[in-house]
Amino acid sequence: MGNQGYDELPVDRAVSPEEAAEFKTRTTELRAAKQWHWNGNAADVNQAVALANQYPPQGAGEAIFALNGNLVAVWLYY
C-alpha cells in the first residue's frame, strides 16, 4: 500500500529541519498503524488458514478470504 495517504516532502525547495522532523514523525506513525496487506492466492482453504496463522497471527476480523475459482485470495491486517 506504500506511501498512499500522506503528502511527500516538497521537491521544489529546501526543507527546513522542523519540516523534516514533522515529516519523519508523521510517516513513522503511519507505518506503526495496522494496514491491510495482500498475501497472495492460496491453493486451498487449509493453505489460506496456514497463512493467517503465521507470524503475526491474525485475530478475529483481521483476515479476509475470497474464493476466486480454484484459488483463495488472502488479505491480512497487520
PDB file with SEQRES, HELIX, SHEET and CRYST1 records, atoms N, CA, C and O in Angstrom:
SEQRES   1 A   78  MET GLY ASN GLN GLY TYR ASP GLU LEU PRO VAL ASP ARG          
SEQRES   2 A   78  ALA VAL SER PRO GLU GLU ALA ALA GLU PHE LYS THR ARG          
SEQRES   3 A   78  THR THR GLU LEU ARG ALA ALA LYS GLN TRP HIS TRP ASN          
SEQRES   4 A   78  GLY ASN ALA ALA ASP VAL ASN GLN ALA VAL ALA LEU ALA          
SEQRES   5 A   78  ASN GLN TYR PRO PRO GLN GLY ALA GLY GLU ALA ILE PHE          
SEQRES   6 A   78  ALA LEU ASN GLY ASN LEU VAL ALA VAL TRP LEU TYR TYR          
HELIX    1 AA1 PRO A   17  ALA A   32  1                                  16    
HELIX    2 AA2 VAL A   45  ASN A   53  1                                   9    
SHEET    1 AA1 3 TRP A  36  ALA A  42  0                                        
SHEET    2 AA1 3 LEU A  71  TYR A  77 -1                                        
SHEET    3 AA1 3 ALA A  63  ASN A  68 -1                                        
CRYST1    1.000    1.000    1.000  90.00  90.00  90.00 P 1           1          
ATOM      1  N   MET A   1       0.817  -1.175   0.000  1.00  0.00           N  
ATOM      2  CA  MET A   1       0.000   0.000   0.000  1.00  0.00           C  
ATOM      3  C   MET A   1       0.867   1.246   0.000  1.00  0.00           C  
ATOM      4  O   MET A   1       0.378   2.352  -0.229  1.00  0.00           O  
ATOM      5  N   GLY A   2       2.122   1.067   0.251  1.00  0.00           N  
ATOM      6  CA  GLY A   2       3.120   2.092   0.017  1.00  0.00           C  
ATOM      7  C   GLY A   2       2.885   3.402   0.700  1.00  0.00           C  
ATOM      8  O   GLY A   2       2.522   3.456   1.875  1.00  0.00           O  
ATOM      9  N   ASN A   3       3.097   4.470  -0.052  1.00  0.00           N  
ATOM     10  CA  ASN A   3       3.065   5.815   0.503  1.00  0.00           C  
ATOM     11  C   ASN A   3       1.724   6.502   0.297  1.00  0.00           C  
ATOM     12  O   ASN A   3       1.670   7.729   0.217  1.00  0.00           O  
ATOM     13  N   GLN A   4       0.665   5.753   0.210  1.00  0.00           N  
ATOM     14  CA  GLN A   4      -0.641   6.345  -0.008  1.00  0.00           C  
ATOM     15  C   GLN A   4      -1.146   6.991   1.271  1.00  0.00           C  
ATOM     16  O   GLN A   4      -0.948   6.464   2.365  1.00  0.00           O  
ATOM     17  N   GLY A   5      -1.799   8.137   1.123  1.00  0.00           N  
ATOM     18  CA  GLY A   5      -2.476   8.721   2.258  1.00  0.00           C  
ATOM     19  C   GLY A   5      -1.724   9.818   2.985  1.00  0.00           C  
ATOM     20  O   GLY A   5      -2.231  10.333   3.982  1.00  0.00           O  
ATOM     21  N   TYR A   6      -0.544  10.199   2.536  1.00  0.00           N  
ATOM     22  CA  TYR A   6       0.121  11.332   3.160  1.00  0.00           C  
ATOM     23  C   TYR A   6       0.949  12.081   2.122  1.00  0.00           C  
ATOM     24  O   TYR A   6       1.339  11.524   1.095  1.00  0.00           O  
ATOM     25  N   ASP A   7       1.207  13.348   2.408  1.00  0.00           N  
ATOM     26  CA  ASP A   7       1.939  14.203   1.486  1.00  0.00           C  
ATOM     27  C   ASP A   7       3.428  13.901   1.543  1.00  0.00           C  
ATOM     28  O   ASP A   7       3.957  13.493   2.576  1.00  0.00           O  
ATOM     29  N   GLU A   8       4.082  14.107   0.428  1.00  0.00           N  
ATOM     30  CA  GLU A   8       5.524  13.934   0.345  1.00  0.00           C  
ATOM     31  C   GLU A   8       6.210  15.255   0.687  1.00  0.00           C  
ATOM     32  O   GLU A   8       5.568  16.301   0.784  1.00  0.00           O  
ATOM     33  N   LEU A   9       7.516  15.181   0.864  1.00  0.00           N  
ATOM     34  CA  LEU A   9       8.296  16.401   1.071  1.00  0.00           C  
ATOM     35  C   LEU A   9       8.322  17.197  -0.226  1.00  0.00           C  
ATOM     36  O   LEU A   9       8.281  16.604  -1.304  1.00  0.00           O  
ATOM     37  N   PRO A  10       8.389  18.525  -0.153  1.00  0.00           N  
ATOM     38  CA  PRO A  10       8.431  19.329  -1.374  1.00  0.00           C  
ATOM     39  C   PRO A  10       9.738  19.091  -2.128  1.00  0.00           C  
ATOM     40  O   PRO A  10      10.792  18.916  -1.517  1.00  0.00           O  
ATOM     41  N   VAL A  11       9.663  19.087  -3.446  1.00  0.00           N  
ATOM     42  CA  VAL A  11      10.854  18.866  -4.261  1.00  0.00           C  
ATOM     43  C   VAL A  11      11.354  20.150  -4.915  1.00  0.00           C  
ATOM     44  O   VAL A  11      12.416  20.163  -5.536  1.00  0.00           O  
ATOM     45  N   ASP A  12      10.584  21.233  -4.773  1.00  0.00           N  
ATOM     46  CA  ASP A  12      10.943  22.475  -5.443  1.00  0.00           C  
ATOM     47  C   ASP A  12      11.685  23.467  -4.553  1.00  0.00           C  
ATOM     48  O   ASP A  12      11.967  24.587  -4.981  1.00  0.00           O  
ATOM     49  N   ARG A  13      12.009  23.070  -3.311  1.00  0.00           N  
ATOM     50  CA  ARG A  13      12.724  23.962  -2.401  1.00  0.00           C  
ATOM     51  C   ARG A  13      13.413  23.148  -1.312  1.00  0.00           C  
ATOM     52  O   ARG A  13      13.148  21.958  -1.143  1.00  0.00           O  
ATOM     53  N   ALA A  14      14.289  23.804  -0.588  1.00  0.00           N  
ATOM     54  CA  ALA A  14      14.965  23.141   0.533  1.00  0.00           C  
ATOM     55  C   ALA A  14      13.971  22.944   1.686  1.00  0.00           C  
ATOM     56  O   ALA A  14      13.054  23.744   1.875  1.00  0.00           O  
ATOM     57  N   VAL A  15      14.169  21.887   2.433  1.00  0.00           N  
ATOM     58  CA  VAL A  15      13.285  21.563   3.551  1.00  0.00           C  
ATOM     59  C   VAL A  15      13.966  21.977   4.846  1.00  0.00           C  
ATOM     60  O   VAL A  15      15.148  21.710   5.060  1.00  0.00           O  
ATOM     61  N   SER A  16      13.193  22.637   5.705  1.00  0.00           N  
ATOM     62  CA  SER A  16      13.748  23.055   6.993  1.00  0.00           C  
ATOM     63  C   SER A  16      13.869  21.846   7.926  1.00  0.00           C  
ATOM     64  O   SER A  16      13.180  20.845   7.730  1.00  0.00           O  
ATOM     65  N   PRO A  17      14.727  21.930   8.926  1.00  0.00           N  
ATOM     66  CA  PRO A  17      14.835  20.827   9.891  1.00  0.00           C  
ATOM     67  C   PRO A  17      13.510  20.535  10.597  1.00  0.00           C  
ATOM     68  O   PRO A  17      13.206  19.382  10.903  1.00  0.00           O  
ATOM     69  N   GLU A  18      12.726  21.582  10.854  1.00  0.00           N  
ATOM     70  CA  GLU A  18      11.431  21.380  11.511  1.00  0.00           C  
ATOM     71  C   GLU A  18      10.479  20.593  10.616  1.00  0.00           C  
ATOM     72  O   GLU A  18       9.773  19.698  11.082  1.00  0.00           O  
ATOM     73  N   GLU A  19      10.465  20.935   9.314  1.00  0.00           N  
ATOM     74  CA  GLU A  19       9.613  20.210   8.370  1.00  0.00           C  
ATOM     75  C   GLU A  19      10.046  18.747   8.255  1.00  0.00           C  
ATOM     76  O   GLU A  19       9.209  17.845   8.208  1.00  0.00           O  
ATOM     77  N   ALA A  20      11.341  18.526   8.211  1.00  0.00           N  
ATOM     78  CA  ALA A  20      11.850  17.153   8.109  1.00  0.00           C  
ATOM     79  C   ALA A  20      11.484  16.342   9.346  1.00  0.00           C  
ATOM     80  O   ALA A  20      11.102  15.177   9.234  1.00  0.00           O  
ATOM     81  N   ALA A  21      11.598  16.946  10.518  1.00  0.00           N  
ATOM     82  CA  ALA A  21      11.253  16.240  11.763  1.00  0.00           C  
ATOM     83  C   ALA A  21       9.764  15.926  11.803  1.00  0.00           C  
ATOM     84  O   ALA A  21       9.375  14.832  12.213  1.00  0.00           O  
ATOM     85  N   GLU A  22       8.933  16.864  11.388  1.00  0.00           N  
ATOM     86  CA  GLU A  22       7.484  16.652  11.370  1.00  0.00           C  
ATOM     87  C   GLU A  22       7.125  15.538  10.384  1.00  0.00           C  
ATOM     88  O   GLU A  22       6.275  14.697  10.678  1.00  0.00           O  
ATOM     89  N   PHE A  23       7.772  15.532   9.220  1.00  0.00           N  
ATOM     90  CA  PHE A  23       7.519  14.506   8.212  1.00  0.00           C  
ATOM     91  C   PHE A  23       7.908  13.130   8.747  1.00  0.00           C  
ATOM     92  O   PHE A  23       7.172  12.159   8.567  1.00  0.00           O  
ATOM     93  N   LYS A  24       9.050  13.049   9.397  1.00  0.00           N  
ATOM     94  CA  LYS A  24       9.502  11.775   9.949  1.00  0.00           C  
ATOM     95  C   LYS A  24       8.523  11.270  11.013  1.00  0.00           C  
ATOM     96  O   LYS A  24       8.197  10.083  11.043  1.00  0.00           O  
ATOM     97  N   THR A  25       8.060  12.162  11.879  1.00  0.00           N  
ATOM     98  CA  THR A  25       7.100  11.774  12.910  1.00  0.00           C  
ATOM     99  C   THR A  25       5.808  11.266  12.282  1.00  0.00           C  
ATOM    100  O   THR A  25       5.268  10.242  12.702  1.00  0.00           O  
ATOM    101  N   ARG A  26       5.317  11.976  11.282  1.00  0.00           N  
ATOM    102  CA  ARG A  26       4.059  11.613  10.623  1.00  0.00           C  
ATOM    103  C   ARG A  26       4.166  10.271   9.912  1.00  0.00           C  
ATOM    104  O   ARG A  26       3.260   9.443  10.018  1.00  0.00           O  
ATOM    105  N   THR A  27       5.250  10.044   9.195  1.00  0.00           N  
ATOM    106  CA  THR A  27       5.387   8.786   8.458  1.00  0.00           C  
ATOM    107  C   THR A  27       5.650   7.617   9.388  1.00  0.00           C  
ATOM    108  O   THR A  27       5.207   6.503   9.107  1.00  0.00           O  
ATOM    109  N   THR A  28       6.355   7.834  10.483  1.00  0.00           N  
ATOM    110  CA  THR A  28       6.596   6.767  11.454  1.00  0.00           C  
ATOM    111  C   THR A  28       5.282   6.327  12.085  1.00  0.00           C  
ATOM    112  O   THR A  28       5.059   5.134  12.293  1.00  0.00           O  
ATOM    113  N   GLU A  29       4.421   7.277  12.387  1.00  0.00           N  
ATOM    114  CA  GLU A  29       3.112   6.945  12.957  1.00  0.00           C  
ATOM    115  C   GLU A  29       2.275   6.131  11.983  1.00  0.00           C  
ATOM    116  O   GLU A  29       1.571   5.208  12.391  1.00  0.00           O  
ATOM    117  N   LEU A  30       2.347   6.467  10.694  1.00  0.00           N  
ATOM    118  CA  LEU A  30       1.585   5.718   9.700  1.00  0.00           C  
ATOM    119  C   LEU A  30       2.099   4.287   9.561  1.00  0.00           C  
ATOM    120  O   LEU A  30       1.307   3.357   9.409  1.00  0.00           O  
ATOM    121  N   ARG A  31       3.401   4.108   9.610  1.00  0.00           N  
ATOM    122  CA  ARG A  31       3.968   2.765   9.492  1.00  0.00           C  
ATOM    123  C   ARG A  31       3.627   1.906  10.702  1.00  0.00           C  
ATOM    124  O   ARG A  31       3.488   0.689  10.580  1.00  0.00           O  
ATOM    125  N   ALA A  32       3.490   2.531  11.870  1.00  0.00           N  
ATOM    126  CA  ALA A  32       3.186   1.785  13.083  1.00  0.00           C  
ATOM    127  C   ALA A  32       1.728   1.321  13.109  1.00  0.00           C  
ATOM    128  O   ALA A  32       1.394   0.345  13.780  1.00  0.00           O  
ATOM    129  N   ALA A  33       0.866   2.024  12.378  1.00  0.00           N  
ATOM    130  CA  ALA A  33      -0.557   1.655  12.354  1.00  0.00           C  
ATOM    131  C   ALA A  33      -0.755   0.391  11.528  1.00  0.00           C  
ATOM    132  O   ALA A  33      -0.051   0.164  10.543  1.00  0.00           O  
ATOM    133  N   LYS A  34      -1.713  -0.425  11.936  1.00  0.00           N  
ATOM    134  CA  LYS A  34      -2.020  -1.634  11.168  1.00  0.00           C  
ATOM    135  C   LYS A  34      -2.594  -1.251   9.812  1.00  0.00           C  
ATOM    136  O   LYS A  34      -3.287  -0.242   9.677  1.00  0.00           O  
ATOM    137  N   GLN A  35      -2.297  -2.072   8.810  1.00  0.00           N  
ATOM    138  CA  GLN A  35      -2.810  -1.866   7.458  1.00  0.00           C  
ATOM    139  C   GLN A  35      -3.142  -3.218   6.847  1.00  0.00           C  
ATOM    140  O   GLN A  35      -2.651  -4.254   7.296  1.00  0.00           O  
ATOM    141  N   TRP A  36      -3.984  -3.199   5.814  1.00  0.00           N  
ATOM    142  CA  TRP A  36      -4.293  -4.425   5.083  1.00  0.00           C  
ATOM    143  C   TRP A  36      -3.141  -4.746   4.143  1.00  0.00           C  
ATOM    144  O   TRP A  36      -2.600  -3.859   3.483  1.00  0.00           O  
ATOM    145  N   HIS A  37      -2.768  -6.029   4.088  1.00  0.00           N  
ATOM    146  CA  HIS A  37      -1.691  -6.493   3.217  1.00  0.00           C  
ATOM    147  C   HIS A  37      -2.189  -7.665   2.385  1.00  0.00           C  
ATOM    148  O   HIS A  37      -2.822  -8.587   2.899  1.00  0.00           O  
ATOM    149  N   TRP A  38      -1.891  -7.611   1.093  1.00  0.00           N  
ATOM    150  CA  TRP A  38      -2.214  -8.711   0.193  1.00  0.00           C  
ATOM    151  C   TRP A  38      -1.197  -9.818   0.423  1.00  0.00           C  
ATOM    152  O   TRP A  38       0.006  -9.572   0.337  1.00  0.00           O  
ATOM    153  N   ASN A  39      -1.651 -11.026   0.713  1.00  0.00           N  
ATOM    154  CA  ASN A  39      -0.742 -12.138   0.956  1.00  0.00           C  
ATOM    155  C   ASN A  39      -0.834 -13.207  -0.127  1.00  0.00           C  
ATOM    156  O   ASN A  39      -0.386 -14.336   0.073  1.00  0.00           O  
ATOM    157  N   GLY A  40      -1.402 -12.862  -1.251  1.00  0.00           N  
ATOM    158  CA  GLY A  40      -1.404 -13.771  -2.393  1.00  0.00           C  
ATOM    159  C   GLY A  40      -2.593 -14.700  -2.440  1.00  0.00           C  
ATOM    160  O   GLY A  40      -3.562 -14.552  -1.696  1.00  0.00           O  
ATOM    161  N   ASN A  41      -2.490 -15.661  -3.338  1.00  0.00           N  
ATOM    162  CA  ASN A  41      -3.534 -16.658  -3.518  1.00  0.00           C  
ATOM    163  C   ASN A  41      -3.075 -17.979  -2.933  1.00  0.00           C  
ATOM    164  O   ASN A  41      -1.938 -18.398  -3.151  1.00  0.00           O  
ATOM    165  N   ALA A  42      -3.936 -18.624  -2.207  1.00  0.00           N  
ATOM    166  CA  ALA A  42      -3.659 -19.948  -1.659  1.00  0.00           C  
ATOM    167  C   ALA A  42      -4.350 -20.986  -2.541  1.00  0.00           C  
ATOM    168  O   ALA A  42      -5.366 -20.704  -3.177  1.00  0.00           O  
ATOM    169  N   ALA A  43      -3.787 -22.175  -2.567  1.00  0.00           N  
ATOM    170  CA  ALA A  43      -4.347 -23.233  -3.419  1.00  0.00           C  
ATOM    171  C   ALA A  43      -5.643 -23.806  -2.847  1.00  0.00           C  
ATOM    172  O   ALA A  43      -6.507 -24.268  -3.592  1.00  0.00           O  
ATOM    173  N   ASP A  44      -5.771 -23.773  -1.520  1.00  0.00           N  
ATOM    174  CA  ASP A  44      -6.992 -24.279  -0.896  1.00  0.00           C  
ATOM    175  C   ASP A  44      -7.207 -23.571   0.445  1.00  0.00           C  
ATOM    176  O   ASP A  44      -6.374 -22.777   0.881  1.00  0.00           O  
ATOM    177  N   VAL A  45      -8.323 -23.867   1.083  1.00  0.00           N  
ATOM    178  CA  VAL A  45      -8.681 -23.197   2.332  1.00  0.00           C  
ATOM    179  C   VAL A  45      -7.668 -23.505   3.432  1.00  0.00           C  
ATOM    180  O   VAL A  45      -7.346 -22.624   4.230  1.00  0.00           O  
ATOM    181  N   ASN A  46      -7.161 -24.735   3.492  1.00  0.00           N  
ATOM    182  CA  ASN A  46      -6.184 -25.095   4.523  1.00  0.00           C  
ATOM    183  C   ASN A  46      -4.907 -24.254   4.396  1.00  0.00           C  
ATOM    184  O   ASN A  46      -4.348 -23.815   5.401  1.00  0.00           O  
ATOM    185  N   GLN A  47      -4.458 -24.036   3.181  1.00  0.00           N  
ATOM    186  CA  GLN A  47      -3.266 -23.218   2.966  1.00  0.00           C  
ATOM    187  C   GLN A  47      -3.542 -21.757   3.336  1.00  0.00           C  
ATOM    188  O   GLN A  47      -2.665 -21.084   3.879  1.00  0.00           O  
ATOM    189  N   ALA A  48      -4.738 -21.265   3.052  1.00  0.00           N  
ATOM    190  CA  ALA A  48      -5.105 -19.897   3.412  1.00  0.00           C  
ATOM    191  C   ALA A  48      -5.106 -19.713   4.925  1.00  0.00           C  
ATOM    192  O   ALA A  48      -4.620 -18.698   5.425  1.00  0.00           O  
ATOM    193  N   VAL A  49      -5.645 -20.680   5.653  1.00  0.00           N  
ATOM    194  CA  VAL A  49      -5.666 -20.612   7.113  1.00  0.00           C  
ATOM    195  C   VAL A  49      -4.245 -20.680   7.664  1.00  0.00           C  
ATOM    196  O   VAL A  49      -3.927 -20.001   8.640  1.00  0.00           O  
ATOM    197  N   ALA A  50      -3.394 -21.490   7.049  1.00  0.00           N  
ATOM    198  CA  ALA A  50      -1.994 -21.572   7.479  1.00  0.00           C  
ATOM    199  C   ALA A  50      -1.307 -20.222   7.304  1.00  0.00           C  
ATOM    200  O   ALA A  50      -0.504 -19.829   8.149  1.00  0.00           O  
ATOM    201  N   LEU A  51      -1.609 -19.504   6.218  1.00  0.00           N  
ATOM    202  CA  LEU A  51      -1.054 -18.154   6.023  1.00  0.00           C  
ATOM    203  C   LEU A  51      -1.495 -17.214   7.135  1.00  0.00           C  
ATOM    204  O   LEU A  51      -0.694 -16.432   7.648  1.00  0.00           O  
ATOM    205  N   ALA A  52      -2.763 -17.287   7.505  1.00  0.00           N  
ATOM    206  CA  ALA A  52      -3.292 -16.399   8.541  1.00  0.00           C  
ATOM    207  C   ALA A  52      -2.713 -16.712   9.918  1.00  0.00           C  
ATOM    208  O   ALA A  52      -2.662 -15.834  10.779  1.00  0.00           O  
ATOM    209  N   ASN A  53      -2.283 -17.935  10.134  1.00  0.00           N  
ATOM    210  CA  ASN A  53      -1.748 -18.321  11.430  1.00  0.00           C  
ATOM    211  C   ASN A  53      -0.241 -18.117  11.556  1.00  0.00           C  
ATOM    212  O   ASN A  53       0.319 -18.315  12.634  1.00  0.00           O  
ATOM    213  N   GLN A  54       0.424 -17.724  10.466  1.00  0.00           N  
ATOM    214  CA  GLN A  54       1.846 -17.416  10.548  1.00  0.00           C  
ATOM    215  C   GLN A  54       2.029 -16.112  11.295  1.00  0.00           C  
ATOM    216  O   GLN A  54       1.076 -15.357  11.490  1.00  0.00           O  
ATOM    217  N   TYR A  55       3.266 -15.847  11.715  1.00  0.00           N  
ATOM    218  CA  TYR A  55       3.548 -14.612  12.451  1.00  0.00           C  
ATOM    219  C   TYR A  55       3.392 -13.407  11.542  1.00  0.00           C  
ATOM    220  O   TYR A  55       3.889 -13.454  10.417  1.00  0.00           O  
ATOM    221  N   PRO A  56       2.747 -12.353  11.945  1.00  0.00           N  
ATOM    222  CA  PRO A  56       1.994 -12.227  13.184  1.00  0.00           C  
ATOM    223  C   PRO A  56       0.628 -12.898  13.034  1.00  0.00           C  
ATOM    224  O   PRO A  56      -0.059 -12.669  12.039  1.00  0.00           O  
ATOM    225  N   PRO A  57       0.222 -13.723  14.003  1.00  0.00           N  
ATOM    226  CA  PRO A  57      -1.071 -14.402  13.878  1.00  0.00           C  
ATOM    227  C   PRO A  57      -2.213 -13.392  13.847  1.00  0.00           C  
ATOM    228  O   PRO A  57      -2.157 -12.358  14.513  1.00  0.00           O  
ATOM    229  N   GLN A  58      -3.233 -13.695  13.079  1.00  0.00           N  
ATOM    230  CA  GLN A  58      -4.357 -12.782  12.888  1.00  0.00           C  
ATOM    231  C   GLN A  58      -5.465 -13.063  13.887  1.00  0.00           C  
ATOM    232  O   GLN A  58      -5.782 -14.218  14.171  1.00  0.00           O  
ATOM    233  N   GLY A  59      -6.048 -12.001  14.415  1.00  0.00           N  
ATOM    234  CA  GLY A  59      -7.180 -12.130  15.319  1.00  0.00           C  
ATOM    235  C   GLY A  59      -8.484 -12.119  14.545  1.00  0.00           C  
ATOM    236  O   GLY A  59      -8.496 -12.154  13.315  1.00  0.00           O  
ATOM    237  N   ALA A  60      -9.578 -12.071  15.284  1.00  0.00           N  
ATOM    238  CA  ALA A  60     -10.904 -12.050  14.667  1.00  0.00           C  
ATOM    239  C   ALA A  60     -11.058 -10.800  13.812  1.00  0.00           C  
ATOM    240  O   ALA A  60     -10.782  -9.694  14.276  1.00  0.00           O  
ATOM    241  N   GLY A  61     -11.491 -10.965  12.585  1.00  0.00           N  
ATOM    242  CA  GLY A  61     -11.723  -9.850  11.679  1.00  0.00           C  
ATOM    243  C   GLY A  61     -10.473  -9.324  11.003  1.00  0.00           C  
ATOM    244  O   GLY A  61     -10.541  -8.317  10.298  1.00  0.00           O  
ATOM    245  N   GLU A  62      -9.326  -9.977  11.194  1.00  0.00           N  
ATOM    246  CA  GLU A  62      -8.082  -9.489  10.612  1.00  0.00           C  
ATOM    247  C   GLU A  62      -7.619 -10.314   9.424  1.00  0.00           C  
ATOM    248  O   GLU A  62      -6.481 -10.177   8.976  1.00  0.00           O  
ATOM    249  N   ALA A  63      -8.485 -11.159   8.915  1.00  0.00           N  
ATOM    250  CA  ALA A  63      -8.171 -11.951   7.729  1.00  0.00           C  
ATOM    251  C   ALA A  63      -9.400 -11.977   6.826  1.00  0.00           C  
ATOM    252  O   ALA A  63     -10.526 -12.151   7.293  1.00  0.00           O  
ATOM    253  N   ILE A  64      -9.167 -11.803   5.531  1.00  0.00           N  
ATOM    254  CA  ILE A  64     -10.242 -11.901   4.549  1.00  0.00           C  
ATOM    255  C   ILE A  64      -9.844 -12.968   3.545  1.00  0.00           C  
ATOM    256  O   ILE A  64      -8.750 -12.923   2.982  1.00  0.00           O  
ATOM    257  N   PHE A  65     -10.730 -13.926   3.322  1.00  0.00           N  
ATOM    258  CA  PHE A  65     -10.525 -14.965   2.329  1.00  0.00           C  
ATOM    259  C   PHE A  65     -11.602 -14.805   1.265  1.00  0.00           C  
ATOM    260  O   PHE A  65     -12.785 -14.715   1.592  1.00  0.00           O  
ATOM    261  N   ALA A  66     -11.213 -14.770   0.015  1.00  0.00           N  
ATOM    262  CA  ALA A  66     -12.162 -14.635  -1.080  1.00  0.00           C  
ATOM    263  C   ALA A  66     -11.940 -15.768  -2.071  1.00  0.00           C  
ATOM    264  O   ALA A  66     -10.848 -15.909  -2.621  1.00  0.00           O  
ATOM    265  N   LEU A  67     -12.966 -16.573  -2.299  1.00  0.00           N  
ATOM    266  CA  LEU A  67     -12.854 -17.658  -3.266  1.00  0.00           C  
ATOM    267  C   LEU A  67     -12.881 -17.086  -4.669  1.00  0.00           C  
ATOM    268  O   LEU A  67     -13.763 -16.302  -5.020  1.00  0.00           O  
ATOM    269  N   ASN A  68     -11.899 -17.491  -5.470  1.00  0.00           N  
ATOM    270  CA  ASN A  68     -11.765 -16.991  -6.833  1.00  0.00           C  
ATOM    271  C   ASN A  68     -11.463 -18.190  -7.722  1.00  0.00           C  
ATOM    272  O   ASN A  68     -10.304 -18.465  -8.034  1.00  0.00           O  
ATOM    273  N   GLY A  69     -12.497 -18.892  -8.122  1.00  0.00           N  
ATOM    274  CA  GLY A  69     -12.287 -20.107  -8.901  1.00  0.00           C  
ATOM    275  C   GLY A  69     -11.667 -21.177  -8.027  1.00  0.00           C  
ATOM    276  O   GLY A  69     -12.257 -21.573  -7.022  1.00  0.00           O  
ATOM    277  N   ASN A  70     -10.486 -21.652  -8.393  1.00  0.00           N  
ATOM    278  CA  ASN A  70      -9.791 -22.681  -7.621  1.00  0.00           C  
ATOM    279  C   ASN A  70      -8.808 -22.087  -6.625  1.00  0.00           C  
ATOM    280  O   ASN A  70      -8.111 -22.832  -5.936  1.00  0.00           O  
ATOM    281  N   LEU A  71      -8.735 -20.767  -6.532  1.00  0.00           N  
ATOM    282  CA  LEU A  71      -7.796 -20.117  -5.629  1.00  0.00           C  
ATOM    283  C   LEU A  71      -8.533 -19.410  -4.500  1.00  0.00           C  
ATOM    284  O   LEU A  71      -9.708 -19.064  -4.626  1.00  0.00           O  
ATOM    285  N   VAL A  72      -7.824 -19.203  -3.394  1.00  0.00           N  
ATOM    286  CA  VAL A  72      -8.376 -18.466  -2.261  1.00  0.00           C  
ATOM    287  C   VAL A  72      -7.494 -17.230  -2.051  1.00  0.00           C  
ATOM    288  O   VAL A  72      -6.345 -17.347  -1.626  1.00  0.00           O  
ATOM    289  N   ALA A  73      -8.036 -16.058  -2.350  1.00  0.00           N  
ATOM    290  CA  ALA A  73      -7.297 -14.804  -2.152  1.00  0.00           C  
ATOM    291  C   ALA A  73      -7.225 -14.506  -0.672  1.00  0.00           C  
ATOM    292  O   ALA A  73      -8.209 -14.669   0.049  1.00  0.00           O  
ATOM    293  N   VAL A  74      -6.042 -14.060  -0.205  1.00  0.00           N  
ATOM    294  CA  VAL A  74      -5.814 -13.844   1.219  1.00  0.00           C  
ATOM    295  C   VAL A  74      -5.367 -12.395   1.459  1.00  0.00           C  
ATOM    296  O   VAL A  74      -4.363 -11.945   0.905  1.00  0.00           O  
ATOM    297  N   TRP A  75      -6.132 -11.670   2.297  1.00  0.00           N  
ATOM    298  CA  TRP A  75      -5.768 -10.326   2.780  1.00  0.00           C  
ATOM    299  C   TRP A  75      -5.632 -10.417   4.291  1.00  0.00           C  
ATOM    300  O   TRP A  75      -6.502 -10.975   4.961  1.00  0.00           O  
ATOM    301  N   LEU A  76      -4.525  -9.863   4.846  1.00  0.00           N  
ATOM    302  CA  LEU A  76      -4.309  -9.889   6.292  1.00  0.00           C  
ATOM    303  C   LEU A  76      -4.094  -8.481   6.800  1.00  0.00           C  
ATOM    304  O   LEU A  76      -3.541  -7.633   6.100  1.00  0.00           O  
ATOM    305  N   TYR A  77      -4.535  -8.236   8.023  1.00  0.00           N  
ATOM    306  CA  TYR A  77      -4.471  -6.919   8.645  1.00  0.00           C  
ATOM    307  C   TYR A  77      -3.411  -6.937   9.744  1.00  0.00           C  
ATOM    308  O   TYR A  77      -3.646  -7.465  10.831  1.00  0.00           O  
ATOM    309  N   TYR A  78      -2.248  -6.360   9.458  1.00  0.00           N  
ATOM    310  CA  TYR A  78      -1.184  -6.282  10.448  1.00  0.00           C  
ATOM    311  C   TYR A  78      -0.353  -5.053  10.246  1.00  0.00           C  
ATOM    312  O   TYR A  78       0.597  -4.821  10.994  1.00  0.00           O  
TER     313      TYR A  78                                                      
END                                                                             
